[in-house]
Amino acid sequence: MVGVGAAVLTGVVAPAAGAASTGTATDKQIATAGVLVAGDLPASYTQSARDTSSDAKTQKLAAKIPACKKVVAFMHATDTNTEVKSDDFSQGQTLVDNTVTVFPTAAKAKAAVDAYAATGVPACFGQLVGKIAQQAGGKAKADIKKVSDVTAGDQAIAYEGPVAITESDGSQTTLAFGNLVIRVGRGVAVYSYNHDAQISIQTELEHAVESSGTRLQDALAR
């Protein structure tokens, strides 16, 4: 499985230390600046409205899984602060999106990311994708692991791994799943991506993270 990798993100978005906000941009404007836009990805990607109903169903299902308790708490923390979701960007089996949350202070943003880093995400996501597949009449087995040495912004954490999926008709495929969280000051960007496990999206993902992350950093500094 080829994914984001530690080397890909090192130095992509510089830390926000020393960049004090002047208060001229609202939190909504700041969050909007950091969401993915069409220009962040190759022209071959198709932009479509985010399926927020699917996001809500996934969160509701996660709330029923004990291993996802802290992950759900992180979702709640982002939901209750200023949050903006990007559209979905797809190409074949590849799907990329992100969600940006602006917290009142950098300390609160850091606390949220610290908690997320200690949530046991691999166990949660492994059970969650299984439950989602069951609801569709199939099954799925995930091998999600924390990516070591990811460096971007003031904090960064990533989880990746293959997900073997068996559809209701018996057909099988393996997708690569990834979840990347980057904090820049009091802004937190969560990138979700999945793609055919046999291909690499490193180049386009790196560009997308750098472009959107830089806009978020610049908006925070205004």
C-alpha positions, 0 to 999 in steps of 0.5 A: 500500500502506497500512501502519504509516508513520513517523507512526503509530509516533512516540511510541507506546512511550516509551524505557525509559531510566531504568527499571531492573528490580527483578528481581521478574518473570522473563524469561518473565513479561516476554516474556508481558506483551508478546505480543498479546492479543485486547483489543489488536485489534478484536473483529472479529479472530479469535484462533487458535493460532500455527502454529509449524510454519510458522514453523519451515519458513520459517526452514529455507527462509530458511537456504538463501537466501544473502541471508537469512544475517543474518536467520537469525542474528537469528532464532537470537539470539531463539530462544536467549533467552527468547522468547514467541510470540503467537497469530495474529489474523486478519480476512479477508486480514489477519493480525497476530502478534508475538514477544517476546524478552527478552535478558540485557541491553539492550546484547545486545538493542541489538546484535541489533536493530542487526544486524537493521537491517543484514541486507538484509531487503528482498532476503531477504524478496523471495526468501523469499516467492518460494520459499514461493509456489513450494512451493505451486505458485504464484509471488510478487513482492515489493517490500519496502522499509525504512520511514524515520523510524520512532520507538518505544521505544529502537529501531525498524525497519520493512520494508513493501511489496506482494507480488503473488501468483499462486496455482497456479490462476492467480488473483492477489492483492496483499497488503501485507506488514509487519515491525516490530521495536521494542526497549524496554530489553532486550526486543525485540518483532517484529510481523508483519502482512499484509493486502489492499494496498487497505485500511489497518490503521493504526488497529488496528495502532497500538493493538495496538503501543501496548497490547502495547508499554506492557505490555512496558515496564511489566513490564521496570520492575518 
